[in-house]
Amino acid sequence: MRLLVFQHIACEHPGIFRKFLAADGVAWDAVELDEGQPIPDLTPYDALWVMGGPQDVWDVDDYPWLIPEKAAIRHWVSDLRRPYLGICLGHQLLADALGGTCGPQRPPEIGIMDVALTPEGQRDPVFGDVPARFKALQWHSVRVAQPPEGAVVLAGSAGCRVQAMRIGRAWSAQYHVELTDATIPEWGCVPAYEAALAATHGEGALARMAAEAAGHMATFERNALSVYRGFMAEVRS
């Protein structure tokens, strides 16, 4: 099995999933699109993961590589029909690439917050083994406003209706499934992320959020492993 990963900033990588991939002996290649690395030939790959980043889906003038990235996502999901997993920006890009719409998240969701599976999510092969209600890290100011035609909403929160969705063999989550104990401190060093956090929660928010996350880390890892196992079962099928 070979996995291709699209990254948009160095600190938003597969996170805890790297531990699971190593245990399974799965080879994966990362393409750092924000650094100008080209999208390779997709043919050899069995699955595509698209991670988060500070860009917005409409920022094509500032980040013109978003245009070929969306085209590659559309080709992968609609033409090749191979398994896809998108996280945060990767969730929004999936929606945008397939004809859905994204818009501002007001107010931004930043913090350790509640997410609930829909009835469809509880039956889903990838998300279905996650508890029906769970805590998750949120750090976003854009949301999927209208999912693409044919999308199934798998999870939502009080402030964001589309926290996870499925379209054919593509799955995505707005919340961060992949976090580790290093995630929050690392992201707090990104100016755009730090500014959004401070504007939402005030001085000292980074330390408070990291402390709160520490108490949930074992649960975060269990939920990530459930999603990973479900997704990899779909790849192998």
VEXKE-14405 format. One record per residue: residue number from 1; x, y, z of N, C-alpha, C in turn. Coordinates in steps of 0.05 Angstrom, whole numbers, plus 5000, padded with zeros to 4 digits. Example, Ala and Ser with C-alpha at 12.3 -4.5 7.8 and 13.67 -1.06 7.14 Angstrom:
PT   drenba    n.u    n.v    n.w   ca.u   ca.v   ca.w    c.u    c.v    c.w
PT        1   5264   4886   5156   5246   4910   5156   5264   4934   5156
PT        2   5257   4955   5142   5273   4979   5143   5258   5001   5157
***
This chain:
PT   drenba    n.u    n.v    n.w   ca.u   ca.v   ca.w    c.u    c.v    c.w
PT        1   5017   4976   5000   5000   5000   5000   5018   5025   5000
PT        2   5009   5045   4984   5024   5070   4984   5004   5093   4988
PT        3   5012   5112   5005   4995   5134   5013   5008   5160   5005
PT        4   4992   5178   4993   5001   5205   4986   4988   5225   5004
PT        5   5004   5244   5014   4994   5264   5033   5000   5292   5022
PT        6   4979   5308   5020   4982   5336   5012   4984   5353   5038
PT        7   5005   5368   5041   5009   5386   5064   5010   5415   5055
PT        8   5001   5433   5073   4999   5461   5066   5016   5479   5085
PT        9   5028   5466   5105   5047   5479   5124   5060   5456   5138
PT       10   5086   5459   5144   5102   5437   5154   5090   5425   5180
PT       11   5079   5441   5198   5070   5431   5224   5043   5417   5222
PT       12   5029   5418   5199   5004   5403   5197   5009   5379   5179
PT       13   5018   5358   5193   5025   5333   5181   5006   5312   5191
PT       14   5009   5286   5184   4990   5266   5194   4990   5261   5224
PT       15   5007   5274   5239   5005   5273   5268   5006   5245   5279
PT       16   4986   5238   5296   4986   5212   5309   4983   5189   5289
PT       17   4972   5195   5265   4970   5175   5245   4997   5164   5237
PT       18   5019   5180   5239   5045   5170   5233   5053   5146   5249
PT       19   5044   5145   5274   5049   5123   5292   5035   5098   5282
PT       20   5011   5101   5273   4995   5078   5263   5006   5068   5236
PT       21   5014   5087   5219   5025   5079   5193   5051   5064   5197
PT       22   5068   5073   5215   5094   5059   5220   5089   5031   5231
PT       23   5069   5028   5249   5063   5002   5260   5054   4983   5239
PT       24   5039   4993   5219   5029   4977   5197   5048   4974   5174
PT       25   5071   4988   5175   5090   4986   5153   5080   4999   5127
PT       26   5063   5019   5130   5052   5033   5106   5071   5055   5097
PT       27   5080   5055   5072   5097   5076   5061   5079   5100   5053
PT       28   5089   5124   5059   5074   5148   5052   5093   5170   5043
PT       29   5084   5185   5023   5099   5207   5012   5084   5233   5017
PT       30   5097   5253   5028   5085   5279   5033   5094   5299   5012
PT       31   5075   5314   5002   5080   5336   4983   5074   5362   4997
PT       32   5094   5379   5001   5090   5405   5015   5083   5426   4993
PT       33   5058   5429   4988   5048   5446   4966   5056   5475   4971
PT       34   5055   5484   4996   5062   5512   5002   5091   5518   4996
PT       35   5108   5498   4994   5136   5502   4988   5142   5498   4958
PT       36   5121   5495   4942   5124   5493   4913   5129   5465   4903
PT       37   5127   5445   4920   5131   5418   4910   5108   5410   4892
PT       38   5114   5397   4869   5093   5391   4850   5076   5366   4858
PT       39   5052   5365   4849   5035   5342   4853   5046   5319   4834
PT       40   5052   5296   4845   5063   5275   4829   5041   5260   4813
PT       41   5050   5242   4797   5031   5223   4784   5016   5208   4805
PT       42   4989   5209   4804   4973   5196   4824   4970   5166   4821
PT       43   4978   5156   4798   4972   5128   4792   4983   5108   4812
PT       44   5007   5111   4823   5017   5090   4841   5004   5089   4869
PT       45   4988   5108   4875   4979   5111   4903   4951   5098   4907
PT       46   4948   5088   4932   4923   5074   4939   4904   5092   4955
PT       47   4915   5113   4968   4898   5131   4984   4911   5159   4984
PT       48   4894   5179   4987   4903   5207   4988   4892   5219   5014
PT       49   4911   5231   5029   4903   5247   5052   4910   5276   5047
PT       50   4892   5294   5054   4897   5323   5051   4893   5336   5079
PT       51   4915   5348   5088   4916   5358   5115   4907   5388   5117
PT       52   4909   5399   5140   4901   5427   5145   4922   5447   5137
PT       53   4915   5472   5142   4934   5494   5135   4921   5521   5140
PT       54   4937   5542   5139   4927   5569   5145   4912   5582   5121
PT       55   4913   5569   5098   4901   5581   5074   4870   5576   5075
PT       56   4855   5592   5060   4827   5588   5056   4822   5578   5028
PT       57   4801   5564   5023   4797   5551   4997   4795   5572   4974
PT       58   4787   5596   4981   4784   5617   4960   4810   5633   4955
PT       59   4831   5627   4969   4856   5643   4968   4873   5636   4944
PT       60   4860   5633   4920   4875   5624   4897   4894   5645   4885
PT       61   4888   5671   4890   4907   5692   4881   4933   5691   4897
PT       62   4931   5687   4922   4955   5686   4939   4968   5659   4938
PT       63   4953   5638   4934   4964   5611   4933   4954   5597   4908
PT       64   4965   5603   4885   4954   5592   4860   4956   5562   4858
PT       65   4973   5549   4874   4974   5520   4874   4949   5507   4884
PT       66   4931   5523   4897   4905   5512   4905   4889   5502   4881
PT       67   4893   5515   4858   4877   5507   4834   4884   5479   4825
PT       68   4910   5473   4820   4916   5445   4813   4910   5425   4835
PT       69   4913   5434   4860   4906   5416   4882   4877   5408   4881
PT       70   4859   5428   4878   4830   5421   4876   4825   5403   4852
PT       71   4838   5408   4830   4835   5391   4806   4843   5362   4812
PT       72   4866   5359   4827   4875   5333   4833   4856   5318   4852
PT       73   4845   5333   4872   4825   5321   4890   4800   5312   4875
PT       74   4791   5329   4857   4767   5323   4841   4773   5298   4824
PT       75   4796   5297   4811   4803   5273   4794   4805   5248   4811
PT       76   4817   5251   4835   4821   5228   4852   4794   5216   4862
PT       77   4776   5234   4870   4751   5225   4882   4731   5218   4861
PT       78   4728   5235   4840   4706   5231   4821   4713   5212   4798
PT       79   4739   5213   4789   4747   5197   4766   4760   5171   4775
PT       80   4780   5172   4792   4794   5148   4801   4778   5133   4822
PT       81   4761   5147   4837   4745   5135   4858   4761   5119   4878
PT       82   4783   5132   4887   4800   5119   4907   4796   5133   4934
PT       83   4803   5119   4956   4797   5129   4982   4812   5155   4989
PT       84   4798   5174   5001   4808   5200   5008   4801   5206   5036
PT       85   4820   5219   5051   4814   5229   5078   4824   5258   5080
PT       86   4806   5276   5086   4813   5304   5089   4808   5314   5117
PT       87   4827   5330   5127   4825   5341   5154   4826   5372   5153
PT       88   4806   5385   5165   4805   5414   5167   4805   5427   5139
PT       89   4827   5439   5130   4828   5450   5103   4822   5428   5083
PT       90   4832   5404   5088   4827   5382   5070   4798   5375   5068
PT       91   4783   5379   5089   4753   5376   5089   4740   5398   5072
PT       92   4749   5422   5076   4738   5444   5060   4745   5442   5031
PT       93   4770   5434   5025   4778   5431   4997   4762   5409   4983
PT       94   4755   5388   4997   4739   5367   4985   4712   5378   4977
PT       95   4699   5393   4995   4673   5405   4989   4675   5424   4966
PT       96   4695   5442   4966   4698   5462   4945   4704   5448   4918
PT       97   4721   5428   4917   4729   5415   4893   4706   5400   4879
PT       98   4686   5391   4896   4664   5375   4885   4638   5391   4883
PT       99   4640   5418   4884   4616   5434   4879   4601   5444   4903
PT      100   4611   5438   4927   4599   5450   4951   4609   5478   4955
PT      101   4601   5490   4978   4610   5517   4984   4621   5519   5012
PT      102   4640   5537   5016   4651   5543   5042   4647   5572   5048
PT      103   4646   5579   5074   4642   5606   5082   4654   5611   5109
PT      104   4653   5636   5119   4664   5641   5146   4650   5626   5168
PT      105   4665   5617   5187   4655   5605   5212   4652   5627   5232
PT      106   4628   5634   5239   4623   5656   5258   4607   5646   5282
PT      107   4618   5648   5307   4646   5655   5312   4664   5632   5305
PT      108   4691   5637   5303   4709   5614   5298   4707   5593   5320
PT      109   4711   5568   5312   4712   5546   5331   4741   5541   5338
PT      110   4749   5548   5361   4777   5543   5370   4776   5533   5399
PT      111   4786   5509   5403   4786   5498   5430   4779   5469   5430
PT      112   4777   5458   5454   4768   5430   5457   4738   5431   5460
PT      113   4724   5421   5440   4695   5425   5438   4681   5398   5432
PT      114   4654   5399   5436   4638   5375   5432   4631   5371   5403
PT      115   4632   5346   5394   4624   5338   5368   4605   5314   5371
PT      116   4585   5312   5355   4566   5289   5357   4562   5277   5329
PT      117   4563   5250   5328   4557   5236   5304   4527   5238   5297
PT      118   4521   5240   5271   4494   5237   5262   4486   5207   5262
PT      119   4461   5201   5259   4454   5172   5256   4469   5159   5233
PT      120   4473   5173   5211   4489   5162   5189   4518   5158   5197
PT      121   4529   5177   5213   4556   5174   5223   4560   5150   5241
PT      122   4540   5144   5257   4541   5121   5275   4541   5095   5259
PT      123   4532   5095   5234   4532   5071   5218   4555   5071   5197
PT      124   4571   5092   5197   4591   5095   5177   4615   5076   5181
PT      125   4626   5064   5160   4648   5045   5164   4674   5058   5174
PT      126   4677   5084   5171   4702   5098   5180   4698   5111   5207
PT      127   4676   5126   5211   4671   5140   5236   4654   5125   5256
PT      128   4642   5103   5247   4622   5090   5264   4631   5079   5290
PT      129   4657   5073   5293   4667   5063   5319   4675   5084   5339
PT      130   4673   5109   5331   4678   5132   5349   4653   5135   5366
PT      131   4656   5143   5392   4632   5148   5408   4613   5168   5396
PT      132   4588   5165   5401   4567   5182   5389   4571   5211   5396
PT      133   4582   5217   5419   4590   5244   5427   4618   5243   5438
PT      134   4634   5263   5430   4662   5262   5438   4674   5291   5437
PT      135   4696   5294   5451   4711   5319   5451   4732   5318   5428
PT      136   4737   5342   5416   4756   5343   5394   4768   5371   5393
PT      137   4792   5373   5382   4805   5398   5378   4794   5412   5353
PT      138   4785   5437   5357   4776   5453   5334   4795   5477   5332
PT      139   4801   5486   5307   4818   5509   5303   4812   5520   5275
PT      140   4788   5530   5271   4781   5538   5244   4762   5563   5244
PT      141   4765   5579   5223   4748   5602   5220   4733   5601   5193
PT      142   4734   5578   5180   4719   5573   5155   4704   5547   5159
PT      143   4681   5544   5147   4665   5520   5150   4654   5511   5123
PT      144   4646   5486   5121   4631   5477   5097   4603   5487   5101
PT      145   4595   5506   5085   4568   5517   5087   4547   5500   5073
PT      146   4554   5489   5050   4536   5472   5035   4553   5448   5024
PT      147   4548   5424   5034   4562   5401   5024   4556   5396   4995
PT      148   4574   5382   4981   4569   5376   4953   4545   5357   4950
PT      149   4534   5357   4926   4512   5339   4920   4520   5310   4926
PT      150   4503   5296   4940   4508   5268   4946   4524   5263   4971
PT      151   4533   5285   4985   4548   5282   5009   4530   5273   5032
PT      152   4541   5257   5050   4527   5248   5074   4541   5261   5098
PT      153   4526   5276   5114   4538   5289   5137   4540   5268   5160
PT      154   4564   5265   5170   4569   5244   5190   4571   5254   5218
PT      155   4577   5280   5222   4580   5292   5248   4576   5322   5247
PT      156   4568   5333   5270   4564   5362   5271   4570   5372   5300
PT      157   4570   5398   5303   4573   5410   5329   4553   5432   5332
PT      158   4551   5444   5356   4531   5465   5360   4535   5488   5341
PT      159   4560   5494   5334   4565   5517   5317   4571   5511   5288
PT      160   4574   5486   5282   4582   5478   5255   4569   5452   5247
PT      161   4550   5454   5228   4533   5431   5221   4549   5408   5208
PT      162   4570   5415   5193   4584   5394   5178   4612   5390   5190
PT      163   4614   5374   5210   4639   5367   5223   4653   5344   5210
PT      164   4637   5327   5196   4649   5305   5181   4629   5297   5159
PT      165   4639   5287   5137   4622   5279   5115   4635   5257   5099
PT      166   4618   5244   5083   4627   5223   5064   4615   5228   5037
PT      167   4631   5225   5017   4622   5228   4989   4635   5204   4974
PT      168   4619   5184   4968   4630   5160   4955   4651   5147   4973
PT      169   4676   5146   4963   4698   5134   4979   4716   5156   4992
PT      170   4705   5180   4994   4719   5202   5007   4707   5209   5033
PT      171   4724   5212   5054   4716   5220   5080   4731   5245   5089
PT      172   4719   5261   5105   4733   5285   5115   4721   5294   5141
PT      173   4738   5308   5156   4730   5319   5183   4740   5347   5185
PT      174   4723   5365   5196   4730   5392   5202   4748   5393   5227
PT      175   4742   5377   5247   4757   5377   5272   4784   5361   5267
PT      176   4802   5364   5286   4828   5352   5283   4829   5325   5296
PT      177   4828   5304   5279   4830   5277   5288   4859   5270   5296
PT      178   4878   5283   5284   4906   5274   5282   4924   5284   5304
PT      179   4913   5300   5323   4931   5315   5341   4946   5296   5360
PT      180   4970   5306   5368   4987   5294   5388   4991   5314   5411
PT      181   5007   5306   5430   5012   5325   5452   5030   5349   5443
PT      182   5042   5347   5420   5059   5369   5409   5043   5388   5391
PT      183   5019   5380   5384   5004   5395   5363   4998   5424   5372
PT      184   4986   5428   5395   4978   5455   5403   5002   5473   5407
PT      185   5023   5465   5421   5046   5483   5423   5058   5490   5395
PT      186   5060   5470   5377   5071   5476   5351   5054   5495   5335
PT      187   5028   5491   5335   5010   5509   5320   5008   5537   5333
PT      188   5013   5538   5358   5013   5565   5371   5035   5583   5362
PT      189   5055   5571   5348   5078   5587   5337   5072   5597   5309
PT      190   5049   5589   5297   5041   5599   5271   5026   5625   5275
PT      191   5036   5648   5264   5024   5674   5269   4993   5674   5265
PT      192   4984   5663   5242   4955   5664   5236   4939   5648   5257
PT      193   4950   5626   5266   4936   5610   5286   4936   5623   5313
PT      194   4959   5634   5321   4962   5647   5347   4943   5672   5348
PT      195   4942   5687   5326   4924   5710   5326   4895   5702   5329
PT      196   4887   5681   5315   4859   5672   5317   4853   5663   5345
PT      197   4871   5648   5357   4867   5639   5384   4865   5661   5404
PT      198   4884   5681   5402   4883   5703   5421   4858   5720   5418
PT      199   4849   5724   5393   4825   5740   5388   4801   5726   5399
PT      200   4801   5700   5399   4777   5685   5408   4777   5681   5438
PT      201   4800   5676   5450   4801   5668   5478   4819   5685   5496
PT      202   4833   5704   5485   4848   5723   5501   4876   5713   5510
PT      203   4889   5729   5526   4916   5723   5535   4917   5697   5551
PT      204   4938   5682   5546   4942   5657   5560   4926   5634   5549
PT      205   4912   5638   5527   4895   5617   5516   4910   5592   5508
PT      206   4934   5595   5496   4949   5572   5487   4955   5553   5509
PT      207   4965   5563   5532   4971   5545   5554   4946   5532   5566
PT      208   4925   5547   5567   4899   5535   5577   4889   5513   5559
PT      209   4890   5518   5533   4880   5498   5514   4898   5473   5515
PT      210   4924   5476   5516   4943   5454   5518   4938   5437   5543
PT      211   4933   5450   5565   4928   5436   5590   4901   5421   5589
PT      212   4881   5433   5577   4856   5419   5574   4858   5395   5556
PT      213   4873   5398   5534   4877   5376   5515   4891   5353   5527
PT      214   4910   5359   5545   4926   5337   5557   4908   5317   5572
PT      215   4887   5327   5584   4869   5310   5598   4852   5292   5581
PT      216   4851   5298   5555   4835   5282   5536   4853   5266   5516
PT      217   4879   5267   5519   4897   5257   5498   4893   5227   5493
PT      218   4888   5212   5514   4884   5183   5510   4859   5178   5494
PT      219   4838   5193   5499   4813   5190   5484   4817   5199   5455
PT      220   4832   5221   5451   4837   5231   5424   4851   5209   5408
PT      221   4871   5195   5420   4886   5174   5406   4868   5151   5399
PT      222   4851   5143   5418   4833   5120   5413   4814   5127   5390
PT      223   4803   5151   5389   4785   5159   5368   4800   5160   5341
PT      224   4824   5170   5341   4840   5171   5317   4846   5143   5306
PT      225   4852   5125   5324   4857   5097   5316   4833   5085   5304
PT      226   4809   5091   5315   4784   5080   5304   4780   5090   5275
PT      227   4784   5116   5271   4781   5127   5244   4802   5115   5225
PT      228   4827   5113   5235   4848   5102   5219   4842   5073   5210
PT      229   4834   5057   5229   4828   5029   5223   4805   5026   5203
PT      230   4784   5042   5208   4761   5042   5189   4769   5050   5161
PT      231   4785   5072   5159   4793   5081   5133   4811   5061   5119
PT      232   4830   5050   5133   4849   5031   5121   4835   5005   5112
PT      233   4814   4998   5127   4798   4975   5118   4784   4981   5092
PT      234   4775   5006   5088   4763   5014   5063   4783   5014   5040
PT      235   4808   5022   5046   4829   5022   5026   4834   4993   5017
PT      236   4836   4975   5036   4843   4947   5030   4820   4933   5016
PT      237   4796   4943   5019   4773   4930   5006   4772   4937   4976
***
